[in-house]
Amino acid sequence: MLVLSRKKNESIVINNEITIVVVEIRGDKVRLGVEAPREVPVHRREVFDAIQRNLDDQGNEQAREPERTEDI
């Protein structure tokens, strides 16, 4: 993991297309702004984990459902 120090209004750039800016520092909280192309999903970690669990659950349900066949 790369660890960087940044001050308010300073930024980092990832792969020439994603910019992360330190918007505000208040106590133990840091607000970040993320500029990324629309096709790049950006989520907080807890939201990302919930999405992954949901996708895993959907995959497991589909694997448990028997395949439907039609009588001809």
All heavy atoms as a GROMACS GRO file, in nm:
protein
  584
    1MET      N    1   0.085  -0.117   0.000
    1MET     CA    2   0.000   0.000   0.000
    1MET      C    3   0.090   0.124   0.000
    1MET      O    4   0.182   0.135   0.079
    1MET     CB    5  -0.089   0.000   0.125
    1MET     CG    6  -0.168   0.127   0.138
    1MET     SD    7  -0.255   0.153   0.294
    1MET     CE    8  -0.354   0.008   0.303
    2LEU      N    9   0.058   0.215  -0.087
    2LEU     CA   10   0.126   0.343  -0.092
    2LEU      C   11   0.057   0.437   0.007
    2LEU      O   12  -0.066   0.451   0.003
    2LEU     CB   13   0.119   0.402  -0.233
    2LEU     CG   14   0.173   0.543  -0.251
    2LEU    CD1   15   0.323   0.548  -0.224
    2LEU    CD2   16   0.141   0.592  -0.391
    3VAL      N   17   0.133   0.499   0.096
    3VAL     CA   18   0.077   0.592   0.193
    3VAL      C   19   0.131   0.730   0.162
    3VAL      O   20   0.252   0.750   0.153
    3VAL     CB   21   0.114   0.551   0.338
    3VAL    CG1   22   0.059   0.651   0.438
    3VAL    CG2   23   0.064   0.410   0.368
    4LEU      N   24   0.040   0.827   0.144
    4LEU     CA   25   0.077   0.964   0.110
    4LEU      C   26   0.024   1.060   0.215
    4LEU      O   27  -0.083   1.038   0.271
    4LEU     CB   28   0.019   1.003  -0.026
    4LEU     CG   29   0.059   0.916  -0.144
    4LEU    CD1   30  -0.026   0.951  -0.265
    4LEU    CD2   31   0.206   0.934  -0.175
    5SER      N   32   0.096   1.168   0.237
    5SER     CA   33   0.046   1.276   0.321
    5SER      C   34  -0.002   1.388   0.231
    5SER      O   35   0.065   1.423   0.134
    5SER     CB   36   0.158   1.330   0.411
    5SER     OG   37   0.201   1.230   0.499
    6ARG      N   38  -0.119   1.442   0.261
    6ARG     CA   39  -0.176   1.552   0.182
    6ARG      C   40  -0.237   1.651   0.279
    6ARG      O   41  -0.287   1.614   0.385
    6ARG     CB   42  -0.286   1.504   0.087
    6ARG     CG   43  -0.242   1.403  -0.017
    6ARG     CD   44  -0.170   1.461  -0.137
    6ARG     NE   45  -0.036   1.504  -0.102
    6ARG     CZ   46   0.034   1.594  -0.170
    6ARG    NH1   47  -0.014   1.651  -0.276
    6ARG    NH2   48   0.154   1.629  -0.132
    7LYS      N   49  -0.238   1.776   0.242
    7LYS     CA   50  -0.305   1.880   0.320
    7LYS      C   51  -0.433   1.919   0.249
    7LYS      O   52  -0.457   1.878   0.134
    7LYS     CB   53  -0.214   2.002   0.333
    7LYS     CG   54  -0.088   1.975   0.413
    7LYS     CD   55   0.000   2.097   0.420
    7LYS     CE   56   0.128   2.064   0.495
    7LYS     NZ   57   0.219   2.179   0.499
    8LYS      N   58  -0.515   2.000   0.314
    8LYS     CA   59  -0.639   2.047   0.255
    8LYS      C   60  -0.611   2.109   0.118
    8LYS      O   61  -0.515   2.182   0.100
    8LYS     CB   62  -0.706   2.150   0.346
    8LYS     CG   63  -0.841   2.195   0.298
    8LYS     CD   64  -0.904   2.290   0.397
    8LYS     CE   65  -1.037   2.339   0.342
    8LYS     NZ   66  -1.102   2.432   0.433
    9ASN      N   67  -0.697   2.074   0.022
    9ASN     CA   68  -0.691   2.121  -0.117
    9ASN      C   69  -0.576   2.060  -0.198
    9ASN      O   70  -0.558   2.097  -0.313
    9ASN     CB   71  -0.687   2.274  -0.126
    9ASN     CG   72  -0.813   2.336  -0.072
    9ASN    OD1   73  -0.922   2.284  -0.091
    9ASN    ND2   74  -0.798   2.446   0.000
   10GLU      N   75  -0.502   1.968  -0.141
   10GLU     CA   76  -0.401   1.896  -0.217
   10GLU      C   77  -0.464   1.769  -0.274
   10GLU      O   78  -0.566   1.722  -0.224
   10GLU     CB   79  -0.280   1.863  -0.131
   10GLU     CG   80  -0.202   1.986  -0.090
   10GLU     CD   81  -0.077   1.954  -0.011
   10GLU    OE1   82  -0.069   1.846   0.050
   10GLU    OE2   83   0.013   2.038  -0.012
   11SER      N   84  -0.404   1.714  -0.377
   11SER     CA   85  -0.465   1.600  -0.444
   11SER      C   86  -0.362   1.497  -0.485
   11SER      O   87  -0.242   1.521  -0.478
   11SER     CB   88  -0.543   1.648  -0.567
   11SER     OG   89  -0.456   1.709  -0.659
   12ILE      N   90  -0.414   1.383  -0.529
   12ILE     CA   91  -0.333   1.281  -0.593
   12ILE      C   92  -0.404   1.242  -0.722
   12ILE      O   93  -0.525   1.257  -0.735
   12ILE     CB   94  -0.310   1.156  -0.504
   12ILE    CG1   95  -0.442   1.088  -0.470
   12ILE    CG2   96  -0.237   1.194  -0.377
   12ILE    CD1   97  -0.423   0.954  -0.401
   13VAL      N   98  -0.327   1.194  -0.818
   13VAL     CA   99  -0.382   1.152  -0.947
   13VAL      C  100  -0.348   1.006  -0.967
   13VAL      O  101  -0.234   0.964  -0.946
   13VAL     CB  102  -0.325   1.238  -1.062
   13VAL    CG1  103  -0.378   1.190  -1.196
   13VAL    CG2  104  -0.358   1.386  -1.041
   14ILE      N  105  -0.447   0.930  -1.011
   14ILE     CA  106  -0.429   0.787  -1.036
   14ILE      C  107  -0.454   0.760  -1.183
   14ILE      O  108  -0.561   0.792  -1.236
   14ILE     CB  109  -0.527   0.703  -0.950
   14ILE    CG1  110  -0.503   0.732  -0.802
   14ILE    CG2  111  -0.513   0.554  -0.981
   14ILE    CD1  112  -0.608   0.674  -0.710
   15ASN      N  113  -0.354   0.706  -1.249
   15ASN     CA  114  -0.366   0.662  -1.388
   15ASN      C  115  -0.415   0.774  -1.483
   15ASN      O  116  -0.488   0.749  -1.578
   15ASN     CB  117  -0.459   0.541  -1.397
   15ASN     CG  118  -0.440   0.462  -1.524
   15ASN    OD1  119  -0.331   0.460  -1.580
   15ASN    ND2  120  -0.545   0.398  -1.572
   16ASN      N  121  -0.374   0.896  -1.456
   16ASN     CA  122  -0.407   1.011  -1.541
   16ASN      C  123  -0.556   1.039  -1.557
   16ASN      O  124  -0.593   1.125  -1.635
   16ASN     CB  125  -0.345   0.998  -1.680
   16ASN     CG  126  -0.195   1.006  -1.678
   16ASN    OD1  127  -0.137   1.074  -1.594
   16ASN    ND2  128  -0.131   0.934  -1.768
   17GLU      N  129  -0.643   0.967  -1.488
   17GLU     CA  130  -0.786   0.990  -1.507
   17GLU      C  131  -0.868   0.999  -1.380
   17GLU      O  132  -0.984   1.034  -1.384
   17GLU     CB  133  -0.846   0.883  -1.600
   17GLU     CG  134  -0.835   0.742  -1.546
   17GLU     CD  135  -0.895   0.641  -1.642
   17GLU    OE1  136  -0.984   0.677  -1.719
   17GLU    OE2  137  -0.850   0.526  -1.638
   18ILE      N  138  -0.809   0.968  -1.266
   18ILE     CA  139  -0.880   0.975  -1.139
   18ILE      C  140  -0.803   1.071  -1.048
   18ILE      O  141  -0.684   1.055  -1.027
   18ILE     CB  142  -0.891   0.836  -1.072
   18ILE    CG1  143  -0.967   0.741  -1.164
   18ILE    CG2  144  -0.957   0.847  -0.936
   18ILE    CD1  145  -0.964   0.597  -1.120
   19THR      N  146  -0.874   1.170  -0.995
   19THR     CA  147  -0.814   1.267  -0.903
   19THR      C  148  -0.886   1.259  -0.770
   19THR      O  149  -1.009   1.261  -0.765
   19THR     CB  150  -0.824   1.410  -0.959
   19THR    OG1  151  -0.758   1.414  -1.086
   19THR    CG2  152  -0.758   1.510  -0.866
   20ILE      N  153  -0.809   1.250  -0.663
   20ILE     CA  154  -0.863   1.250  -0.528
   20ILE      C  155  -0.812   1.375  -0.458
   20ILE      O  156  -0.691   1.398  -0.452
   20ILE     CB  157  -0.825   1.122  -0.452
   20ILE    CG1  158  -0.877   1.001  -0.527
   20ILE    CG2  159  -0.876   1.127  -0.308
   20ILE    CD1  160  -0.834   0.869  -0.471
   21VAL      N  161  -0.905   1.457  -0.407
   21VAL     CA  162  -0.872   1.584  -0.345
   21VAL      C  163  -0.913   1.582  -0.198
   21VAL      O  164  -1.022   1.536  -0.166
   21VAL     CB  165  -0.945   1.701  -0.416
   21VAL    CG1  166  -0.909   1.834  -0.352
   21VAL    CG2  167  -0.915   1.702  -0.564
   22VAL      N  168  -0.826   1.631  -0.111
   22VAL     CA  169  -0.862   1.649   0.029
   22VAL      C  170  -0.945   1.777   0.036
   22VAL      O  171  -0.895   1.886   0.016
   22VAL     CB  172  -0.738   1.659   0.120
   22VAL    CG1  173  -0.779   1.683   0.264
   22VAL    CG2  174  -0.653   1.534   0.108
   23VAL      N  175  -1.075   1.762   0.060
   23VAL     CA  176  -1.167   1.875   0.060
   23VAL      C  177  -1.170   1.943   0.196
   23VAL      O  178  -1.173   2.066   0.207
   23VAL     CB  179  -1.309   1.828   0.020
   23VAL    CG1  180  -1.410   1.940   0.030
   23VAL    CG2  181  -1.307   1.770  -0.121
   24GLU      N  182  -1.170   1.862   0.303
   24GLU     CA  183  -1.183   1.919   0.437
   24GLU      C  184  -1.123   1.823   0.538
   24GLU      O  185  -1.132   1.700   0.523
   24GLU     CB  186  -1.331   1.941   0.468
   24GLU     CG  187  -1.359   2.002   0.602
   24GLU     CD  188  -1.508   2.021   0.625
   24GLU    OE1  189  -1.590   1.948   0.565
   24GLU    OE2  190  -1.542   2.109   0.704
   25ILE      N  191  -1.062   1.878   0.641
   25ILE     CA  192  -1.012   1.800   0.755
   25ILE      C  193  -1.075   1.861   0.879
   25ILE      O  194  -1.057   1.980   0.906
   25ILE     CB  195  -0.858   1.805   0.764
   25ILE    CG1  196  -0.795   1.757   0.634
   25ILE    CG2  197  -0.810   1.725   0.884
   25ILE    CD1  198  -0.646   1.784   0.624
   26ARG      N  199  -1.152   1.779   0.950
   26ARG     CA  200  -1.219   1.828   1.071
   26ARG      C  201  -1.204   1.721   1.178
   26ARG      O  202  -1.269   1.616   1.171
   26ARG     CB  203  -1.366   1.855   1.042
   26ARG     CG  204  -1.437   1.925   1.156
   26ARG     CD  205  -1.582   1.950   1.130
   26ARG     NE  206  -1.600   2.038   1.014
   26ARG     CZ  207  -1.717   2.072   0.963
   26ARG    NH1  208  -1.827   2.023   1.015
   26ARG    NH2  209  -1.725   2.152   0.860
   27GLY      N  210  -1.120   1.747   1.276
   27GLY     CA  211  -1.096   1.649   1.381
   27GLY      C  212  -1.036   1.523   1.323
   27GLY      O  213  -0.935   1.527   1.254
   28ASP      N  214  -1.101   1.409   1.350
   28ASP     CA  215  -1.050   1.281   1.299
   28ASP      C  216  -1.116   1.240   1.167
   28ASP      O  217  -1.099   1.128   1.122
   28ASP     CB  218  -1.068   1.171   1.404
   28ASP     CG  219  -1.213   1.142   1.435
   28ASP    OD1  220  -1.299   1.224   1.399
   28ASP    OD2  221  -1.240   1.036   1.495
   29LYS      N  222  -1.189   1.334   1.103
   29LYS     CA  223  -1.254   1.302   0.976
   29LYS      C  224  -1.192   1.381   0.862
   29LYS      O  225  -1.161   1.499   0.876
   29LYS     CB  226  -1.404   1.334   0.982
   29LYS     CG  227  -1.479   1.241   1.075
   29LYS     CD  228  -1.626   1.257   1.059
   29LYS     CE  229  -1.695   1.158   1.152
   29LYS     NZ  230  -1.838   1.156   1.129
   30VAL      N  231  -1.176   1.313   0.752
   30VAL     CA  232  -1.122   1.374   0.631
   30VAL      C  233  -1.226   1.358   0.521
   30VAL      O  234  -1.275   1.248   0.497
   30VAL     CB  235  -0.991   1.305   0.588
   30VAL    CG1  236  -0.937   1.365   0.460
   30VAL    CG2  237  -0.887   1.315   0.699
   31ARG      N  238  -1.263   1.467   0.456
   31ARG     CA  239  -1.357   1.460   0.343
   31ARG      C  240  -1.274   1.462   0.215
   31ARG      O  241  -1.188   1.548   0.197
   31ARG     CB  242  -1.453   1.578   0.346
   31ARG     CG  243  -1.547   1.571   0.465
   31ARG     CD  244  -1.650   1.680   0.464
   31ARG     NE  245  -1.742   1.656   0.352
   31ARG     CZ  246  -1.813   1.749   0.293
   31ARG    NH1  247  -1.803   1.875   0.331
   31ARG    NH2  248  -1.895   1.719   0.194
   32LEU      N  249  -1.303   1.366   0.130
   32LEU     CA  250  -1.232   1.353   0.003
   32LEU      C  251  -1.326   1.377  -0.113
   32LEU      O  252  -1.442   1.336  -0.109
   32LEU     CB  253  -1.172   1.211  -0.010
   32LEU     CG  254  -1.076   1.167   0.099
   32LEU    CD1  255  -1.039   1.021   0.080
   32LEU    CD2  256  -0.953   1.255   0.100
   33GLY      N  257  -1.277   1.439  -0.216
   33GLY     CA  258  -1.351   1.452  -0.340
   33GLY      C  259  -1.286   1.363  -0.444
   33GLY      O  260  -1.163   1.354  -0.450
   34VAL      N  261  -1.367   1.295  -0.523
   34VAL     CA  262  -1.315   1.204  -0.624
   34VAL      C  263  -1.368   1.246  -0.760
   34VAL      O  264  -1.489   1.258  -0.780
   34VAL     CB  265  -1.358   1.057  -0.595
   34VAL    CG1  266  -1.304   0.964  -0.703
   34VAL    CG2  267  -1.312   1.014  -0.458
   35GLU      N  268  -1.277   1.270  -0.851
   35GLU     CA  269  -1.312   1.299  -0.990
   35GLU      C  270  -1.268   1.180  -1.072
   35GLU      O  271  -1.150   1.146  -1.076
   35GLU     CB  272  -1.241   1.425  -1.039
   35GLU     CG  273  -1.280   1.551  -0.965
   35GLU     CD  274  -1.198   1.672  -1.008
   35GLU    OE1  275  -1.123   1.662  -1.108
   35GLU    OE2  276  -1.206   1.774  -0.939
   36ALA      N  277  -1.365   1.115  -1.137
   36ALA     CA  278  -1.335   0.995  -1.216
   36ALA      C  279  -1.431   0.990  -1.334
   36ALA      O  280  -1.541   1.045  -1.327
   36ALA     CB  281  -1.350   0.869  -1.130
   37PRO      N  282  -1.391   0.923  -1.442
   37PRO     CA  283  -1.484   0.906  -1.554
   37PRO      C  284  -1.609   0.833  -1.508
   37PRO      O  285  -1.606   0.753  -1.414
   37PRO     CB  286  -1.405   0.819  -1.653
   37PRO     CG  287  -1.262   0.834  -1.614
   37PRO     CD  288  -1.262   0.860  -1.467
   38ARG      N  289  -1.722   0.862  -1.574
   38ARG     CA  290  -1.850   0.800  -1.535
   38ARG      C  291  -1.844   0.647  -1.535
   38ARG      O  292  -1.913   0.583  -1.456
   38ARG     CB  293  -1.961   0.846  -1.629
   38ARG     CG  294  -2.008   0.984  -1.600
   38ARG     CD  295  -2.143   1.006  -1.668
   38ARG     NE  296  -2.197   1.135  -1.636
   38ARG     CZ  297  -2.267   1.162  -1.527
   38ARG    NH1  298  -2.290   1.068  -1.440
   38ARG    NH2  299  -2.314   1.283  -1.506
   39GLU      N  300  -1.766   0.589  -1.624
   39GLU     CA  301  -1.763   0.444  -1.634
   39GLU      C  302  -1.681   0.378  -1.523
   39GLU      O  303  -1.677   0.255  -1.513
   39GLU     CB  304  -1.712   0.400  -1.772
   39GLU     CG  305  -1.570   0.439  -1.804
   39GLU     CD  306  -1.555   0.576  -1.870
   39GLU    OE1  307  -1.652   0.653  -1.877
   39GLU    OE2  308  -1.443   0.605  -1.914
   40VAL      N  309  -1.615   0.458  -1.439
   40VAL     CA  310  -1.537   0.403  -1.328
   40VAL      C  311  -1.621   0.410  -1.202
   40VAL      O  312  -1.653   0.518  -1.152
   40VAL     CB  313  -1.406   0.483  -1.308
   40VAL    CG1  314  -1.331   0.433  -1.186
   40VAL    CG2  315  -1.320   0.476  -1.433
   41PRO      N  316  -1.663   0.295  -1.147
   41PRO     CA  317  -1.743   0.297  -1.025
   41PRO      C  318  -1.658   0.343  -0.906
   41PRO      O  319  -1.543   0.301  -0.891
   41PRO     CB  320  -1.788   0.153  -1.007
   41PRO     CG  321  -1.716   0.072  -1.107
   41PRO     CD  322  -1.641   0.161  -1.198
   42VAL      N  323  -1.714   0.430  -0.824
   42VAL     CA  324  -1.647   0.480  -0.703
   42VAL      C  325  -1.743   0.461  -0.587
   42VAL      O  326  -1.855   0.513  -0.591
   42VAL     CB  327  -1.607   0.628  -0.718
   42VAL    CG1  328  -1.542   0.679  -0.590
   42VAL    CG2  329  -1.514   0.648  -0.837
   43HIS      N  330  -1.702   0.384  -0.487
   43HIS     CA  331  -1.787   0.355  -0.371
   43HIS      C  332  -1.705   0.364  -0.244
   43HIS      O  333  -1.585   0.334  -0.245
   43HIS     CB  334  -1.845   0.213  -0.378
   43HIS     CG  335  -1.924   0.185  -0.500
   43HIS    ND1  336  -2.049   0.238  -0.522
   43HIS    CD2  337  -1.897   0.108  -0.609
   43HIS    CE1  338  -2.095   0.196  -0.638
   43HIS    NE2  339  -2.004   0.117  -0.693
   44ARG      N  340  -1.771   0.398  -0.134
   44ARG     CA  341  -1.708   0.382  -0.003
   44ARG      C  342  -1.691   0.232   0.019
   44ARG      O  343  -1.766   0.151  -0.034
   44ARG     CB  344  -1.795   0.441   0.108
   44ARG     CG  345  -1.816   0.590   0.097
   44ARG     CD  346  -1.891   0.646   0.217
   44ARG     NE  347  -1.992   0.559   0.271
   44ARG     CZ  348  -2.124   0.570   0.251
   44ARG    NH1  349  -2.171   0.665   0.173
   44ARG    NH2  350  -2.208   0.486   0.307
   45ARG      N  351  -1.592   0.193   0.097
   45ARG     CA  352  -1.562   0.051   0.117
   45ARG      C  353  -1.683  -0.027   0.166
   45ARG      O  354  -1.712  -0.136   0.119
   45ARG     CB  355  -1.444   0.036   0.213
   45ARG     CG  356  -1.419  -0.107   0.260
   45ARG     CD  357  -1.405  -0.204   0.147
   45ARG     NE  358  -1.266  -0.214   0.108
   45ARG     CZ  359  -1.223  -0.298   0.015
   45ARG    NH1  360  -1.306  -0.378  -0.048
   45ARG    NH2  361  -1.098  -0.303  -0.017
   46GLU      N  362  -1.758   0.028   0.264
   46GLU     CA  363  -1.872  -0.047   0.319
   46GLU      C  364  -1.981  -0.066   0.216
   46GLU      O  365  -2.049  -0.169   0.214
   46GLU     CB  366  -1.926   0.018   0.447
   46GLU     CG  367  -1.980   0.158   0.431
   46GLU     CD  368  -1.878   0.270   0.444
   46GLU    OE1  369  -1.756   0.243   0.433
   46GLU    OE2  370  -1.921   0.384   0.464
   47VAL      N  371  -1.998   0.030   0.125
   47VAL     CA  372  -2.096   0.015   0.017
   47VAL      C  373  -2.048  -0.090  -0.083
   47VAL      O  374  -2.124  -0.177  -0.126
   47VAL     CB  375  -2.121   0.151  -0.053
   47VAL    CG1  376  -2.207   0.134  -0.176
   47VAL    CG2  377  -2.184   0.249   0.044
   48PHE      N  378  -1.920  -0.085  -0.118
   48PHE     CA  379  -1.862  -0.183  -0.210
   48PHE      C  380  -1.878  -0.325  -0.154
   48PHE      O  381  -1.920  -0.416  -0.226
   48PHE     CB  382  -1.714  -0.151  -0.232
   48PHE     CG  383  -1.642  -0.253  -0.314
   48PHE    CD1  384  -1.652  -0.252  -0.452
   48PHE    CD2  385  -1.566  -0.352  -0.255
   48PHE    CE1  386  -1.586  -0.347  -0.530
   48PHE    CE2  387  -1.500  -0.447  -0.331
   48PHE     CZ  388  -1.510  -0.444  -0.469
   49ASP      N  389  -1.848  -0.342  -0.024
   49ASP     CA  390  -1.861  -0.475   0.037
   49ASP      C  391  -2.006  -0.524   0.033
   49ASP      O  392  -2.031  -0.641   0.006
   49ASP     CB  393  -1.810  -0.473   0.181
   49ASP     CG  394  -1.659  -0.457   0.189
   49ASP    OD1  395  -1.590  -0.480   0.087
   49ASP    OD2  396  -1.609  -0.420   0.298
   50ALA      N  397  -2.101  -0.434   0.058
   50ALA     CA  398  -2.243  -0.472   0.054
   50ALA      C  399  -2.284  -0.513  -0.087
   50ALA      O  400  -2.357  -0.611  -0.106
   50ALA     CB  401  -2.330  -0.357   0.103
   51ILE      N  402  -2.236  -0.441  -0.186
   51ILE     CA  403  -2.266  -0.476  -0.326
   51ILE      C  404  -2.210  -0.614  -0.358
   51ILE      O  405  -2.278  -0.697  -0.419
   51ILE     CB  406  -2.208  -0.370  -0.423
   51ILE    CG1  407  -2.285  -0.238  -0.408
   51ILE    CG2  408  -2.212  -0.419  -0.567
   51ILE    CD1  409  -2.218  -0.120  -0.479
   52GLN      N  410  -2.088  -0.640  -0.316
   52GLN     CA  411  -2.026  -0.770  -0.342
   52GLN      C  412  -2.102  -0.883  -0.274
   52GLN      O  413  -2.124  -0.988  -0.333
   52GLN     CB  414  -1.879  -0.770  -0.298
   52GLN     CG  415  -1.792  -0.677  -0.378
   52GLN     CD  416  -1.797  -0.708  -0.526
   52GLN    OE1  417  -1.777  -0.821  -0.569
   52GLN    NE2  418  -1.824  -0.606  -0.606
   53ARG      N  419  -2.144  -0.860  -0.148
   53ARG     CA  420  -2.222  -0.964  -0.077
   53ARG      C  421  -2.353  -0.990  -0.150
   53ARG      O  422  -2.394  -1.106  -0.166
   53ARG     CB  423  -2.251  -0.920   0.067
   53ARG     CG  424  -2.136  -0.942   0.162
   53ARG     CD  425  -2.180  -0.925   0.306
   53ARG     NE  426  -2.245  -0.798   0.333
   53ARG     CZ  427  -2.182  -0.684   0.365
   53ARG    NH1  428  -2.051  -0.682   0.373
   53ARG    NH2  429  -2.251  -0.574   0.389
   54ASN      N  430  -2.417  -0.884  -0.198
   54ASN     CA  431  -2.542  -0.898  -0.271
   54ASN      C  432  -2.521  -0.978  -0.399
   54ASN      O  433  -2.599  -1.067  -0.432
   54ASN     CB  434  -2.601  -0.760  -0.301
   54ASN     CG  435  -2.740  -0.768  -0.357
   54ASN    OD1  436  -2.814  -0.863  -0.332
   54ASN    ND2  437  -2.778  -0.668  -0.434
   55LEU      N  438  -2.415  -0.948  -0.471
   55LEU     CA  439  -2.385  -1.021  -0.594
   55LEU      C  440  -2.354  -1.167  -0.564
   55LEU      O  441  -2.399  -1.257  -0.637
   55LEU     CB  442  -2.268  -0.956  -0.669
   55LEU     CG  443  -2.297  -0.821  -0.731
   55LEU    CD1  444  -2.168  -0.760  -0.786
   55LEU    CD2  445  -2.402  -0.830  -0.839
   56ASP      N  446  -2.280  -1.192  -0.456
   56ASP     CA  447  -2.248  -1.330  -0.417
   56ASP      C  448  -2.375  -1.405  -0.381
   56ASP      O  449  -2.394  -1.520  -0.420
   56ASP     CB  450  -2.151  -1.332  -0.298
   56ASP     CG  451  -2.011  -1.288  -0.336
   56ASP    OD1  452  -1.980  -1.282  -0.458
   56ASP    OD2  453  -1.933  -1.257  -0.244
   57ASP      N  454  -2.465  -1.339  -0.306
   57ASP     CA  455  -2.591  -1.403  -0.268
   57ASP      C  456  -2.675  -1.436  -0.391
   57ASP      O  457  -2.734  -1.543  -0.399
   57ASP     CB  458  -2.671  -1.313  -0.174
   57ASP     CG  459  -2.608  -1.302  -0.036
   57ASP    OD1  460  -2.518  -1.382  -0.006
   57ASP    OD2  461  -2.648  -1.211   0.040
   58GLN      N  462  -2.682  -1.345  -0.486
   58GLN     CA  463  -2.757  -1.369  -0.609
   58GLN      C  464  -2.698  -1.487  -0.686
   58GLN      O  465  -2.772  -1.571  -0.738
   58GLN     CB  466  -2.758  -1.245  -0.697
   58GLN     CG  467  -2.846  -1.134  -0.646
   58GLN     CD  468  -2.838  -1.010  -0.733
   58GLN    OE1  469  -2.769  -1.008  -0.835
   58GLN    NE2  470  -2.909  -0.906  -0.693
   59GLY      N  471  -2.566  -1.494  -0.691
   59GLY     CA  472  -2.502  -1.605  -0.760
   59GLY      C  473  -2.530  -1.737  -0.692
   59GLY      O  474  -2.554  -1.838  -0.757
   60ASN      N  475  -2.530  -1.738  -0.559
   60ASN     CA  476  -2.558  -1.860  -0.485
   60ASN      C  477  -2.702  -1.904  -0.504
   60ASN      O  478  -2.731  -2.022  -0.515
   60ASN     CB  479  -2.529  -1.840  -0.336
   60ASN     CG  480  -2.380  -1.830  -0.308
   60ASN    OD1  481  -2.299  -1.877  -0.386
   60ASN    ND2  482  -2.346  -1.767  -0.198
   61GLU      N  483  -2.796  -1.809  -0.508
   61GLU     CA  484  -2.937  -1.843  -0.529
   61GLU      C  485  -2.957  -1.902  -0.667
   61GLU      O  486  -3.030  -2.000  -0.684
   61GLU     CB  487  -3.025  -1.719  -0.512
   61GLU     CG  488  -3.041  -1.676  -0.369
   61GLU     CD  489  -3.120  -1.547  -0.355
   61GLU    OE1  490  -3.189  -1.510  -0.453
   61GLU    OE2  491  -3.115  -1.486  -0.249
   62GLN      N  492  -2.891  -1.846  -0.766
   62GLN     CA  493  -2.905  -1.897  -0.902
   62GLN      C  494  -2.845  -2.037  -0.912
   62GLN      O  495  -2.897  -2.122  -0.982
   62GLN     CB  496  -2.838  -1.803  -1.002
   62GLN     CG  497  -2.915  -1.674  -1.021
   62GLN     CD  498  -2.844  -1.576  -1.112
   62GLN    OE1  499  -2.734  -1.602  -1.159
   62GLN    NE2  500  -2.907  -1.463  -1.137
   63ALA      N  501  -2.738  -2.061  -0.839
   63ALA     CA  502  -2.675  -2.194  -0.844
   63ALA      C  503  -2.764  -2.298  -0.777
   63ALA      O  504  -2.764  -2.414  -0.816
   63ALA     CB  505  -2.539  -2.189  -0.774
   64ARG      N  506  -2.844  -2.257  -0.678
   64ARG     CA  507  -2.932  -2.350  -0.607
   64ARG      C  508  -3.060  -2.380  -0.682
   64ARG      O  509  -3.121  -2.483  -0.663
   64ARG     CB  510  -2.968  -2.294  -0.469
   64ARG     CG  511  -2.858  -2.313  -0.369
   64ARG     CD  512  -2.904  -2.268  -0.232
   64ARG     NE  513  -2.822  -2.153  -0.195
   64ARG     CZ  514  -2.866  -2.039  -0.147
   64ARG    NH1  515  -2.995  -2.021  -0.126
   64ARG    NH2  516  -2.786  -1.942  -0.118
   65GLU      N  517  -3.106  -2.286  -0.768
   65GLU     CA  518  -3.231  -2.307  -0.840
   65GLU      C  519  -3.212  -2.413  -0.949
   65GLU      O  520  -3.116  -2.407  -1.025
   65GLU     CB  521  -3.277  -2.177  -0.905
   65GLU     CG  522  -3.323  -2.072  -0.806
   65GLU     CD  523  -3.366  -1.945  -0.876
   65GLU    OE1  524  -3.380  -1.944  -1.000
   65GLU    OE2  525  -3.384  -1.844  -0.805
   66PRO      N  526  -3.302  -2.510  -0.956
   66PRO     CA  527  -3.290  -2.609  -1.063
   66PRO      C  528  -3.316  -2.545  -1.198
   66PRO      O  529  -3.390  -2.447  -1.209
   66PRO     CB  530  -3.398  -2.712  -1.029
   66PRO     CG  531  -3.493  -2.642  -0.939
   66PRO     CD  532  -3.416  -2.532  -0.870
   67GLU      N  533  -3.252  -2.599  -1.298
   67GLU     CA  534  -3.270  -2.546  -1.433
   67GLU      C  535  -3.410  -2.581  -1.480
   67GLU      O  536  -3.458  -2.694  -1.465
   67GLU     CB  537  -3.166  -2.610  -1.526
   67GLU     CG  538  -3.157  -2.542  -1.658
   67GLU     CD  539  -3.040  -2.594  -1.739
   67GLU    OE1  540  -2.931  -2.611  -1.682
   67GLU    OE2  541  -3.060  -2.620  -1.858
   68ARG      N  542  -3.479  -2.485  -1.540
   68ARG     CA  543  -3.616  -2.508  -1.587
   68ARG      C  544  -3.613  -2.561  -1.729
   68ARG      O  545  -3.538  -2.514  -1.812
   68ARG     CB  546  -3.694  -2.378  -1.583
   68ARG     CG  547  -3.714  -2.326  -1.443
   68ARG     CD  548  -3.797  -2.202  -1.443
   68ARG     NE  549  -3.808  -2.150  -1.308
   68ARG     CZ  550  -3.882  -2.049  -1.276
   68ARG    NH1  551  -3.954  -1.988  -1.366
   68ARG    NH2  552  -3.886  -2.008  -1.150
   69THR      N  553  -3.696  -2.658  -1.751
   69THR     CA  554  -3.709  -2.712  -1.886
   69THR      C  555  -3.857  -2.711  -1.923
   69THR      O  556  -3.942  -2.721  -1.837
   69THR     CB  557  -3.655  -2.857  -1.894
   69THR    OG1  558  -3.726  -2.937  -1.801
   69THR    CG2  559  -3.507  -2.862  -1.866
   70GLU      N  560  -3.883  -2.699  -2.049
   70GLU     CA  561  -4.022  -2.698  -2.095
   70GLU      C  562  -4.057  -2.836  -2.150
   70GLU      O  563  -3.976  -2.901  -2.214
   70GLU     CB  564  -4.040  -2.595  -2.207
   70GLU     CG  565  -4.029  -2.451  -2.157
   70GLU     CD  566  -4.057  -2.352  -2.267
   70GLU    OE1  567  -4.139  -2.384  -2.356
   70GLU    OE2  568  -3.998  -2.246  -2.266
   71ASP      N  569  -4.180  -2.880  -2.123
   71ASP     CA  570  -4.228  -3.004  -2.181
   71ASP      C  571  -4.274  -2.974  -2.323
   71ASP      O  572  -4.349  -2.881  -2.347
   71ASP     CB  573  -4.345  -3.060  -2.101
   71ASP     CG  574  -4.301  -3.105  -1.962
   71ASP    OD1  575  -4.182  -3.145  -1.949
   71ASP    OD2  576  -4.382  -3.100  -1.867
   72ILE      N  577  -4.230  -3.054  -2.414
   72ILE     CA  578  -4.270  -3.036  -2.554
   72ILE      C  579  -4.371  -3.142  -2.592
   72ILE      O  580  -4.365  -3.254  -2.559
   72ILE     CB  581  -4.148  -3.044  -2.647
   72ILE    CG1  582  -4.050  -2.934  -2.607
   72ILE    CG2  583  -4.190  -3.031  -2.790
   72ILE    CD1  584  -3.926  -2.930  -2.689
   0.00000   0.00000   0.00000
